Amino acid sequence: MVVAYVMVKAHTGDADRLKNEIEAIDGVVEAHIVAGDVDLIAKVEVDSPGEVKDIAATRIQEIDGVEDTQTYIAMD
């Protein structure tokens, strides 16, 4: 099992809608709106690093209103 955290920077006012869309993606187990340098953090649990890439670089990045993402894979 690969666990990763995707930090999402969103356009102003889109965080609530984006949270719902991100949570609907297979492999995303939870998403939270946060305060700080990013607007949302999504936790991903999948079988391979390639699936993390697909979710972060393809599925989340394609959502209208997403400005940028950064992905961190858990090492423990």
C-alpha positions as YAML, in Angstrom:
chain: A
units: angstrom
residues:
- id: 1
  name: MET
  ca: [0.00, 0.00, 0.00]
- id: 2
  name: VAL
  ca: [1.33, 3.43, -0.98]
- id: 3
  name: VAL
  ca: [0.16, 6.41, 1.07]
- id: 4
  name: ALA
  ca: [0.62, 9.91, -0.32]
- id: 5
  name: TYR
  ca: [-0.52, 13.42, 0.48]
- id: 6
  name: VAL
  ca: [-1.41, 15.81, -2.32]
- id: 7
  name: MET
  ca: [-1.26, 19.53, -1.49]
- id: 8
  name: VAL
  ca: [-3.67, 21.47, -3.71]
- id: 9
  name: LYS
  ca: [-3.55, 25.20, -4.45]
- id: 10
  name: ALA
  ca: [-6.99, 26.39, -5.62]
- id: 11
  name: HIS
  ca: [-8.49, 29.46, -7.23]
- id: 12
  name: THR
  ca: [-10.18, 31.73, -4.71]
- id: 13
  name: GLY
  ca: [-13.65, 30.52, -3.74]
- id: 14
  name: ASP
  ca: [-13.29, 27.05, -5.27]
- id: 15
  name: ALA
  ca: [-12.12, 25.09, -2.22]
- id: 16
  name: ASP
  ca: [-15.50, 23.63, -1.20]
- id: 17
  name: ARG
  ca: [-16.32, 22.43, -4.72]
- id: 18
  name: LEU
  ca: [-12.80, 21.07, -5.23]
- id: 19
  name: LYS
  ca: [-12.92, 19.16, -1.95]
- id: 20
  name: ASN
  ca: [-16.02, 17.30, -3.11]
- id: 21
  name: GLU
  ca: [-14.59, 16.55, -6.55]
- id: 22
  name: ILE
  ca: [-11.26, 15.35, -5.14]
- id: 23
  name: GLU
  ca: [-12.95, 13.10, -2.56]
- id: 24
  name: ALA
  ca: [-14.89, 11.43, -5.39]
- id: 25
  name: ILE
  ca: [-11.67, 10.19, -7.06]
- id: 26
  name: ASP
  ca: [-10.92, 6.49, -6.53]
- id: 27
  name: GLY
  ca: [-7.88, 6.17, -4.27]
- id: 28
  name: VAL
  ca: [-8.52, 9.41, -2.39]
- id: 29
  name: VAL
  ca: [-9.51, 8.40, 1.12]
- id: 30
  name: GLU
  ca: [-10.03, 11.89, 2.54]
- id: 31
  name: ALA
  ca: [-9.57, 15.56, 1.72]
- id: 32
  name: HIS
  ca: [-9.47, 18.61, 3.95]
- id: 33
  name: ILE
  ca: [-9.63, 22.35, 3.40]
- id: 34
  name: VAL
  ca: [-6.71, 23.87, 5.29]
- id: 35
  name: ALA
  ca: [-5.22, 27.25, 6.14]
- id: 36
  name: GLY
  ca: [-1.69, 28.03, 4.98]
- id: 37
  name: ASP
  ca: [0.27, 27.93, 1.74]
- id: 38
  name: VAL
  ca: [-2.13, 25.43, 0.15]
- id: 39
  name: ASP
  ca: [-5.91, 25.25, 0.18]
- id: 40
  name: LEU
  ca: [-6.57, 21.51, 0.40]
- id: 41
  name: ILE
  ca: [-4.75, 18.35, 1.41]
- id: 42
  name: ALA
  ca: [-5.86, 15.01, -0.02]
- id: 43
  name: LYS
  ca: [-4.77, 11.65, 1.40]
- id: 44
  name: VAL
  ca: [-4.29, 8.96, -1.23]
- id: 45
  name: GLU
  ca: [-4.01, 5.21, -0.57]
- id: 46
  name: VAL
  ca: [-3.26, 3.04, -3.62]
- id: 47
  name: ASP
  ca: [-1.25, -0.03, -4.61]
- id: 48
  name: SER
  ca: [1.59, 1.62, -6.55]
- id: 49
  name: PRO
  ca: [3.49, 4.89, -7.00]
- id: 50
  name: GLY
  ca: [2.20, 4.96, -10.58]
- id: 51
  name: GLU
  ca: [-1.35, 5.21, -9.29]
- id: 52
  name: VAL
  ca: [-0.33, 8.16, -7.09]
- id: 53
  name: LYS
  ca: [1.05, 9.87, -10.20]
- id: 54
  name: ASP
  ca: [-2.19, 9.21, -12.10]
- id: 55
  name: ILE
  ca: [-4.33, 10.67, -9.32]
- id: 56
  name: ALA
  ca: [-2.15, 13.71, -8.62]
- id: 57
  name: ALA
  ca: [-0.77, 14.62, -12.03]
- id: 58
  name: THR
  ca: [-3.77, 13.65, -14.12]
- id: 59
  name: ARG
  ca: [-7.02, 13.42, -12.18]
- id: 60
  name: ILE
  ca: [-6.56, 16.27, -9.67]
- id: 61
  name: GLN
  ca: [-4.62, 18.57, -12.02]
- id: 62
  name: GLU
  ca: [-7.42, 18.31, -14.62]
- id: 63
  name: ILE
  ca: [-10.08, 19.67, -12.25]
- id: 64
  name: ASP
  ca: [-11.11, 23.21, -13.16]
- id: 65
  name: GLY
  ca: [-9.97, 25.57, -10.40]
- id: 66
  name: VAL
  ca: [-6.80, 23.71, -9.43]
- id: 67
  name: GLU
  ca: [-3.79, 26.00, -9.78]
- id: 68
  name: ASP
  ca: [-1.02, 23.68, -8.63]
- id: 69
  name: THR
  ca: [-0.29, 20.50, -6.70]
- id: 70
  name: GLN
  ca: [2.61, 19.07, -4.73]
- id: 71
  name: THR
  ca: [2.71, 15.38, -3.85]
- id: 72
  name: TYR
  ca: [4.45, 13.75, -0.90]
- id: 73
  name: ILE
  ca: [4.72, 9.97, -0.59]
- id: 74
  name: ALA
  ca: [4.85, 8.63, 2.97]
- id: 75
  name: MET
  ca: [8.01, 6.65, 3.73]
- id: 76
  name: ASP
  ca: [6.80, 4.71, 6.78]
...
